Amino acid sequence: SASTASSSLLAGSSCSHSTSKTLRQRSASVVATFIDLSGGCPLQHLRAPGRPLELQGHFSTVLLSALSRLDRSDPAVMEHFAHVLDDFALLFDGFPKSRVHLLVLPRKRITSARDLTAEHVPLLRRLAAYTAWIIESLTPQYPDLTWRHGVHVNPSLKQLHVHVISQDFRSPCLKNKKHYNSFQPPFLVSLDSLILSLQGGGEALGDIKEGEAEQWLKQDLKCTACGLEFGNKFTDLKRHLESCRPPASAPLPALWQGGQSATTREAEDSKAVAAPGPPQMSTVTPTATSFEGHAAKRHRAEAWVLVPVARAGCLGLGKPREGLTQSPSAPA
């Protein structure tokens, strides 16, 4: 039965109860919610394919191509995804600029942050929740790493994507000043900044011009951990990064709560667009029953179950199976 199949997946996973309990205690409620949705298991067992995704068409369309192939369940592309949801997907960067470098993609086609409008705020809220869960799940796996997330002001690839990157910048793919500076503010913009701008009635990236942003990539090099300046000496910076301790992690995306009475995504989305209101950071106890954001409501309403992601070494969330009324891990 569907319930039996879901239970066997949970039993076969390597997630321990103690690991789940530790994450619940240290995580924001948004993270606990995604842990509950994934059967109590955090994202784990990252196994990068070791090669970039095969290019089909122009380089700038590689993400669009990856999503199209994911929609078709193309087995050749699945190993490049670390985790898959109905709304979002987590992709290994083909040319990682750090020890861990992942791309969080909405599966809805949006070219870039410059195409975002107020109507996208509910989607961005869910994207922020998913991104926070990813970073929190990675933290115990890589205790020596710190993290930053954000979108590029001037991305080189079509399709909105959020970089989740460790701040060690120790990678042979990090080859020049532009690479390094592109993962520092102000060229890298957090999801919170995008949401605040849109909720304030402005554009997602404010009044930042493309030409202005390109100048930021030419700024002198500076270690983000200790502040040591390197001018244009990229080789010296690379050598320095091998021994310098990475800076503290940047803030996680805030928890963007919807209306308390919403019970489905459509109700919450329509309410958020009609009256977005000020953002709120959650301070409630991290349990699925107390979390009032979108994911827990959707879980209670639709009873999600686990399905394996082919050759990705992880578990992904699938649509409710027909005839299933309650998943084994659904909150009361």
C-alpha positions in Angstrom: 0.0 0.0 0.0 1.0 3.6 -0.3 1.4 3.9 3.5 3.6 0.8 3.6 5.8 2.0 0.8 6.3 5.3 2.5 7.1 3.7 5.8 9.7 1.4 4.2 11.4 4.4 2.6 11.7 6.0 6.0 12.9 2.8 7.6 15.5 2.5 4.9 16.9 6.0 5.2 20.1 6.7 7.2 18.6 9.5 9.2 18.9 8.9 12.9 16.3 10.0 15.5 19.0 11.9 17.4 20.1 13.8 14.3 16.5 14.8 13.6 16.0 15.8 17.3 19.2 17.9 17.2 18.1 19.7 14.1 14.6 20.4 15.6 16.1 22.0 18.7 18.5 24.3 16.8 16.4 25.1 13.8 13.8 27.8 13.1 10.2 26.6 12.8 10.5 26.8 9.0 13.3 24.3 9.1 11.4 21.9 11.4 8.5 22.0 9.0 10.5 20.9 6.1 12.1 18.2 8.2 8.6 17.0 9.1 7.6 17.1 5.5 10.6 14.9 4.6 9.8 12.3 7.2 12.1 13.6 9.9 15.2 13.4 7.8 17.4 16.4 6.9 18.9 16.7 3.5 22.0 14.6 3.4 24.4 12.4 1.5 25.3 14.9 -1.1 27.0 13.1 -4.0 28.0 15.5 -6.7 28.2 13.8 -10.1 31.7 15.1 -10.6 31.0 16.6 -14.0 28.9 19.5 -15.3 25.5 18.8 -16.8 25.7 18.0 -20.5 25.0 21.2 -22.4 22.1 21.1 -24.8 22.0 24.5 -26.7 23.5 27.7 -25.6 25.3 27.8 -22.2 22.9 30.5 -20.9 20.0 28.1 -21.2 21.5 25.2 -19.3 19.2 25.6 -16.3 16.1 25.9 -18.4 17.2 22.7 -20.2 17.7 21.0 -16.9 14.2 21.8 -15.7 12.7 20.7 -18.9 14.5 17.4 -18.7 13.5 17.1 -15.0 9.8 17.6 -16.0 10.2 14.7 -18.4 11.9 12.6 -15.7 15.0 12.2 -18.0 17.2 9.7 -16.1 20.4 11.3 -17.5 19.7 14.6 -15.6 18.6 13.2 -12.2 22.0 12.6 -10.7 22.7 16.3 -11.1 19.8 17.2 -8.7 20.4 16.8 -5.0 16.7 17.2 -4.0 13.4 17.7 -5.8 10.0 19.2 -4.8 7.0 19.9 -6.9 7.8 23.7 -6.7 11.6 23.7 -6.3 14.7 21.7 -7.2 18.2 21.7 -5.8 20.9 21.4 -8.5 24.6 20.8 -8.1 26.5 23.7 -9.7 28.5 22.3 -12.7 31.5 24.5 -11.9 31.5 24.9 -8.1 33.3 27.9 -6.7 33.6 26.4 -3.2 33.6 23.0 -1.5 29.8 23.0 -1.6 28.0 25.0 -4.2 24.3 24.4 -5.0 21.6 26.1 -7.0 18.0 26.4 -5.7 15.6 26.7 -8.6 11.9 27.4 -8.7 10.4 25.1 -11.2 8.2 27.9 -12.4 9.9 29.6 -15.3 11.2 33.0 -14.3 14.1 34.4 -16.3 15.9 36.4 -13.5 15.3 38.5 -10.4 14.6 41.5 -12.7 11.4 39.8 -13.9 10.0 39.4 -10.4 6.9 41.3 -9.4 4.7 41.5 -6.3 2.7 38.5 -7.6 5.9 36.4 -7.0 6.1 37.2 -3.3 4.3 34.1 -2.1 6.6 32.0 -4.3 9.7 33.8 -2.9 8.4 33.1 0.7 8.3 29.4 0.0 11.7 29.6 -1.8 13.2 31.3 1.3 11.8 28.6 3.5 13.3 25.9 1.3 16.6 27.6 1.1 16.8 28.0 4.9 16.0 24.3 5.3 18.8 23.4 2.9 21.4 25.5 4.8 20.3 24.2 8.2 20.5 20.6 6.8 24.0 21.1 5.4 25.4 22.7 8.6 25.8 19.4 10.7 27.2 17.6 7.7 29.9 20.2 7.2 30.6 21.7 10.7 33.8 23.4 9.5 32.0 25.4 6.7 29.9 28.6 6.8 27.3 29.6 4.3 25.9 32.4 2.2 22.9 32.5 -0.2 21.7 34.9 -2.8 21.0 35.7 -6.4 23.3 37.5 -8.8 22.3 41.0 -9.8 23.5 40.1 -13.4 23.3 36.4 -13.8 25.0 34.6 -16.6 22.3 31.9 -16.8 18.6 32.2 -17.7 16.1 31.0 -15.0 16.0 32.5 -11.5 18.3 30.6 -9.2 19.6 31.0 -5.7 23.2 30.2 -4.9 23.8 28.3 -1.7 27.6 28.4 -1.3 30.1 27.6 1.4 32.4 30.5 2.2 35.7 28.8 2.0 36.0 29.4 -1.8 38.5 26.5 -2.1 37.8 25.2 -5.6 39.8 24.9 -8.8 36.8 26.4 -10.6 37.3 29.7 -8.8 39.7 31.2 -11.4 39.5 35.0 -11.3 38.5 38.2 -9.5 35.0 38.2 -11.1 34.3 34.8 -9.8 35.2 35.8 -6.2 33.5 39.2 -6.2 30.3 37.8 -7.7 29.6 35.9 -4.5 30.0 39.0 -2.2 27.4 41.7 -1.6 26.3 43.9 -3.2 26.5 41.7 -6.3 24.9 38.8 -4.4 21.5 39.8 -3.1 19.6 37.8 -0.4 16.1 36.6 -0.8 15.0 38.8 2.1 16.2 41.8 0.2 14.2 40.8 -2.9 11.0 40.2 -0.8 11.3 43.5 1.1 11.8 45.4 -2.1 8.7 43.9 -3.7 6.5 44.3 -0.6 7.5 47.9 -0.5 6.1 48.4 -4.0 9.5 48.6 -5.8 11.4 46.4 -8.1 13.1 43.3 -6.7 16.6 44.7 -7.3 15.7 48.3 -6.6 17.3 50.8 -8.8 20.5 48.8 -9.4 21.6 49.2 -13.0 23.4 46.4 -14.9 26.4 48.6 -15.7 26.7 49.6 -12.0 26.7 46.0 -10.9 29.4 45.0 -13.4 31.7 47.6 -11.8 31.3 45.8 -8.5 33.0 42.7 -10.0 36.1 44.8 -10.7 36.5 46.0 -7.1 39.8 45.2 -5.3 40.0 41.7 -3.7 39.4 41.5 0.0 39.3 38.4 2.3 35.7 38.4 3.7 37.0 36.6 6.9 39.9 38.7 8.1 39.6 41.8 5.9 43.1 41.5 4.4 43.2 43.3 1.0 44.9 41.9 -2.1 44.2 44.5 -4.8 44.3 42.6 -8.1 46.5 39.7 -6.8 44.0 36.9 -7.2 46.7 34.2 -6.9 47.7 35.6 -3.5 44.1 35.7 -2.3 43.6 32.0 -3.4 46.7 31.0 -1.4 45.5 33.0 1.6 42.0 31.4 1.5 43.6 27.9 1.9 44.5 28.8 5.5 42.2 31.6 6.5 39.1 30.6 8.6 35.9 31.3 6.7 33.7 34.1 8.1 30.6 33.4 10.1 27.5 32.3 8.0 25.3 35.0 6.6 21.8 35.2 8.0 19.4 32.6 6.9 16.3 33.7 5.0 13.7 35.0 7.3 10.4 33.1 7.9 7.8 34.8 5.8 4.4 34.0 7.4 1.1 34.1 5.6 -2.3 34.7 6.9 -3.3 32.6 9.9 -6.6 31.4 8.4 -5.1 30.1 5.1 -5.4 26.4 4.7 -4.2 26.0 1.1 -1.5 27.5 -1.1 -4.1 29.3 -3.3 -5.8 30.9 -0.3 -2.5 32.0 1.2 -1.1 33.3 -2.1 -4.1 35.4 -2.9 -4.2 36.9 0.6 -0.4 37.7 0.5 -0.7 39.4 -2.9 -3.8 41.4 -1.9 -2.4 42.6 1.4 1.3 41.6 1.8 1.9 43.6 5.0 5.2 43.8 6.8 7.4 40.7 7.0 7.6 38.8 10.3 10.4 36.7 11.8 9.1 33.7 13.5 9.8 33.3 17.2 7.5 30.3 17.8 8.7 26.9 19.0 10.1 24.8 16.1 7.3 22.2 15.8 5.2 21.5 12.8 2.0 21.9 14.8 2.8 25.4 15.9 4.2 26.6 12.5 1.7 28.7 10.7 3.5 29.1 7.4 2.6 27.6 4.0 4.4 24.3 4.2 2.7 22.9 7.3 -0.8 24.0 6.1 -0.2 22.3 2.8 1.1 19.2 4.6 -2.0 19.0 6.8 -4.3 19.6 3.8 -2.7 17.3 1.3 -0.8 14.6 3.2 2.5 14.4 1.3 4.5 11.2 1.0 8.1 10.4 0.2 9.3 9.2 -3.2 12.9 8.5 -4.1 14.8 10.7 -6.5 16.5 8.5 -9.0 20.3 8.2 -8.5 20.4 11.4 -6.5 21.2 9.7 -3.2 18.4 11.5 -1.4 14.7 11.6 -0.7 12.3 14.0 -2.5 8.8 15.0 -1.9 6.2 13.8 -4.4 2.5 14.6 -4.9 0.0 12.8 -2.7 -0.7 9.3 -3.9 -4.2 8.5 -4.9 -6.2 7.0 -2.1 -3.8 8.0 0.7 -5.5 10.0 3.4 -2.7 10.4 5.9 1.0 10.1 5.6 2.9 8.3 8.4 4.7 11.4 9.5 1.8 13.9 9.2 1.4 16.1 12.3 -1.7 15.7 14.3 
